[in-house]
Amino acid sequence: AQTVTQSQPEMSVQEAETVTLSCTYDTSESDYYLFWYKQPPSRQMILVIRQEAYKQQNATENRFSVNFQKAAKSFSLKISDSQLGDAAMYFCAYRSKNDYKLSFGAGTTVTVRA
Amino acid sequence: DTAVSQTPKYLVTQMGNDKSIKCEQNLGHDTMYWYKQDSKKFLKIMFSYNNKELIINETVPNRFSPKSPDKAHLNLHINSLELGDSAVYFCASSQRRTSSGANVLTFGAGSRLTVL
């Protein structure tokens, strides 16, 4: 079974600064997908960014970027120029290419200080 | 236009009661899911249907019964509610095969169930 580990329960960042959230996963497969979802206090789950394992290039979405290290099974999320609206819980998630199931990590709560 | 809508958003009920949560998606997706988020915010899949066929059935008490009348709807019925069933239940949908292959899940806003 695949497991996703987020080792940082909480992170705090000053507005306009950068914060990096860590995620590691365990899998024996070579083809899979990785995601970061954001859950603000409204509790809506919002896709932030996704990465296909077969792509070596790291995905970026505006101020959000990932550092995908396939050999190390690491998938960290960097939030640049942090804004107050970035305050939320962030979940790392894994899906095998041939599976429907999305497995989530325990989440990291990000607080943005004004 | 809400892509994945769940009703009700909040549900407070007594132990032993039976309740249902409804979910509808207007994205034309062929796969729908129920996830449970517990008090520690941990998200765990419960069920998934692809074109009305059950494809994922995790270790969930048989008091929980999903029903998919068509591929746009997936309802969750819970019998004999227990205190431990209190959680937020998320419905989600995705398209199994896409050009990107990523099969991204789109989530509903969640239904908070409180069992007293």
Contacts between the chains, C-beta under 8 A, distances in Angstrom:
chain1	res1	chain2	res2	distance
A	33	B	101	7.7
A	33	B	102	5.2
A	33	B	103	7.2
A	35	B	104	7.3
A	37	B	107	8.0
A	39	B	41	7.7
A	42	B	109	7.5
A	43	B	88	6.4
A	43	B	109	6.8
A	43	B	110	4.9
A	43	B	112	7.9
A	44	B	107	6.9
A	44	B	109	5.3
A	44	B	110	7.4
A	45	B	90	6.5
A	45	B	92	7.6
A	45	B	105	8.0
A	45	B	107	3.8
A	45	B	110	7.8
A	46	B	107	8.0
A	47	B	104	5.9
A	47	B	105	7.7
A	47	B	106	7.8
A	50	B	102	5.4
A	50	B	104	6.3
A	52	B	100	7.5
A	52	B	101	7.0
A	52	B	102	6.5
A	89	B	41	6.1
A	91	B	43	6.7
A	95	B	103	6.7
A	97	B	101	7.2
A	100	B	31	6.2
A	100	B	33	7.7
A	100	B	48	5.1
A	100	B	50	6.9
A	100	B	55	5.8
A	100	B	56	5.8
A	100	B	94	7.9
A	100	B	96	7.4
A	100	B	103	7.5
A	101	B	45	5.4
A	101	B	48	7.1
A	101	B	56	5.8
A	102	B	33	7.9
A	102	B	45	6.9
A	102	B	105	5.7
A	103	B	45	7.7
A	104	B	42	7.4
A	104	B	43	4.3
A	104	B	44	7.6
A	106	B	40	7.5
A	106	B	41	7.4
A	106	B	42	5.8
A	107	B	41	5.2
A	107	B	42	7.5
